[in-house]
Amino acid sequence: MDRISATIITKNAANTIEQCLNSLVGIADELIIVDSYSTDSTLDICRRYGCKITQRQFSGFGSQRQYAVGLATYNYILSIDADEVLTDEARQSIMKVKANGFPNKIYSLRVVSYFCGKAMKHSGWAPTQEVRFFNRRYAHWDLLDIDEGVTYPDSRIAHPLAGEIQHYRCVSVEEFDHKEQRRAAMMARVIAARHRRPFSPTLLACWHYLHCHIRQGAWLDGKPGNIIALRRFSTIRKAYTKARNESKAL
């Protein structure tokens, strides 16, 4: 029987990593951690679970995830974030696939995002079906810095599994703001590299705010949706302003 390597990238995830690792007990035969030099107790917690830990400077989500895949011993990869948790139903689905000898090569799971404990239904955070469980001989993470995904031949089908991955994106507005600032910095780097410099970052940010608030239904999510839409505005404006300033300095 083939086995499963779970891969996780971390950075100061002490508040969430233990819940994540608990949900992998009994499923993963190997726990691979690629850490971006955490300064909290993240690695101490990982060591208690027998994780194989490697530290690597973070340069982008896609490359960091694929690097973790490259460290795995086994071909079947379960890729999960440090702030994500498998539901019991998802655990059972994966164990059933494993017991049946992995009849398929690529699997997807429903991912539900949470904002300060509330499951989101709109705001660009609606539940998605994502490939997170795959045979690395047939699929791999792309190398995009942001908005990364698993790529595989179009002759293959991603088979959906029952259950969910619960993604606890933030436990407070302050944590969300911190993550958005990091995202803006990464976006700026990508935008500058692609030479995308709008005439007005503020106008572009307004469009993204309206798109999130109206088209993506942030207003239906109440106060959390309004916060997400507002942060979308500030993130986009910061990213494009920074990218334009950096381009002018070259």
N, C-alpha and C positions, 0 to 999 in steps of 0.2 A: 504494500500500500504506500502510495506517495504521501508526503507530509506537507505541512503548511508553514510558511514563514510569514509572520506578521511584521510589517515594516511601519515605523513611526518616526516622524521628524519632530524634534522638540526644541523649545527655547523658553526657559522659565515657565514651565507648565506644572509646577508643584500642586496647584489647586485642582487640576483636572486629571493628571496622568494616572493616578491610582485607580480611579473609577474606570478609565479606559482599559488599563491592564487587567483589572478584575473581570471585565467582560470578555477577555481573550483566554482566560484560564480554561483549560480543557479543550480548546479549539486549536490554538497555535502550538506547534512543536518547537518553535523558535521565535524569539522576540528580538528584532533588530531595531536598535535606537540610533538615529543619527542626530546628534545634538549640536546646536549652534552656540556652544559655550555658555550654558545656563549658569546663573549666579545664585540661584535658589536651591532648594532641596530636590529638584527634579531627578538628578542622577542617583541620589541616595535611595529614592523610592524605586527607581528602575533596577538598581542592583538587588534590592530585596526580592524582586520577581525573577531574578536570574537572566536579565536582559543582556544581550551582547551590545556594548556601547562603543560607538565611534564618534569623535568630535570633528566637525568640519565647518569651516566658515560658510555662512549662508550667502548664496549668490542669487537664488531664485527658487521658487517652489518646484518647478518641473525638474530641474537638474538635481535638486536635493532629494526628491522622492526617487528618482531613477538611480541615484547613487546608492540609496538604501536597498533598492532591489538588487543591485549588483553585489551587495554584501551577503545576500541570502544564500543559505545552503540548499534549500529546496526550490523546486520549480513553481509550485503554487504559492502565489503571493496574495496576502490579505493586507491591503494598504489602508491604514486608518490614521486619523490625526489624534494628537494628544488630548484634544478637547472633544473627542467623539466616543460614543458608547454603543455597543451592539445591544439590541433588545434581545430578550430570551427567545423570541420567535426567530430572529436572525441567526442566533447561535444554533438553534435546532436545525435550521435550513442548511447551514454550512456543515454541521456535523453529519447530516444525512447525505449531502453530496460527497463528503469525504468517505463515509462508510460504503457508498456505492461505487467507489473507485474513480471519482471525478469524471462523470459521463460526458461533460462538456469542457471546453477550454477557457471560456470567458463568462463571467457572471456579473450581474448588476444588482444593486440594492437601493432601496428607497432611502434618501437622505433627508431628514427633517431638521431644519435649523431652529434654534431657540435663542431668543433675545431676553436676557435677564429672567430666564426660567419659563418664558412663554413661547409655545410653538407658533411659528410664523406661517401664515398662509398666503401672504402677498408680499409687497414691498421689494420685489426682486429676490426674496428669500423663500419663495414657495418651494414645497418639497420637489425634489428632483430624483430621477433614476440615474444612478451613476455606476460605472464599472469600477469596482474596487477589489475584486477577487478574480485572479486570472493566472493562467500559465504563462510564465515570462518568456517562453519560447515562441509564443504567439502574440503577445501584447507587451507594451511598455509605456511608461510615461513619456510624453513629449517634453521638450526642454524649455518650454515657455516660462518666463519669470513669474507671470501672473496669469490667472484664468487657464491654468494647465489642465490636461486631461489625459486619459489612457487612450492610446491609439492602437488599432489592430486592423488586419486586412478586411476589406469589405466583403470578402467571401465568408467571413465568420459572423456569428450571431451572438450577441450578449444575452444570455439566458437570465431572466429576472428570478430572484429568490424572494421568498416570503420574509417578512420582518423588516426592520429599519435600522439605520445608523442614526442615532440622535446626536446632532452637532450642536454643542453648547458654545456658541460663538463668543459670548461674553456673560459675565455675572453682574456687571455694573456698567453704567454709561461711561465711566472713566476708563474702564478696560477697553470698551468699544472705541473710544476716542483714540486711545493709544494705538490700537490696531489699525485704525483708519489713517493715522499719521504715517505709520510704516508703509501702508499700501500706497499712499500718495507719493512717497519717496520712490518706491519701486516703479509706479506708473510713470513718474517723471523721467526716469532713466530710459524706459522703453519708448516713450514719446519722443524724447530727444534723439534716440538712435534712429527712429523712423522719420525724423525731420518733419513731424506733424506739429505745426505752430499756428494755432488759430489766431484770428485777429483779436478776439476778445475772450480770454478764459472765463470771464464772468458770465458772458452771454451763453457760452457753451455749458457752464455749470448750471445756469438757469434752466436750460433745455433738459439736462439730466435730472434736475429736481422735479420738473413737471412730468417727465417720463416716469420717474419712480412713483410720484405721488398720484398721478392719474392713470397712466397706461398700466403700470404694474400694481396699482391698487393699494398703495401705502395707506391711504385714508381709511381703508377697510380694517387695517390693523390697529387703529386707534393711536394712542400716544407712542408706542414703540415704532409704528410705521412712520409717524411724523418725524421722530428722531432720526430714523434711518434715511429718510428723504433729505432732511437738512444736512446730515453728514455727507450724503452723496454730493450735494452742492459744494460743500467745503473741500471735500477730497478732490473732486474734479478741478476746482479752481486752483487749489494748491499745486496739483500735479502739472497742469498746463502752464501755470505761471512759472514754476520752477524750471520746467523744460525749456520755456522760451528764454528765460534769463541765462540758463546754461548755454543755450545755442548762441546767444549774442556774445557770450564771453569767449567763444572759440575763435 
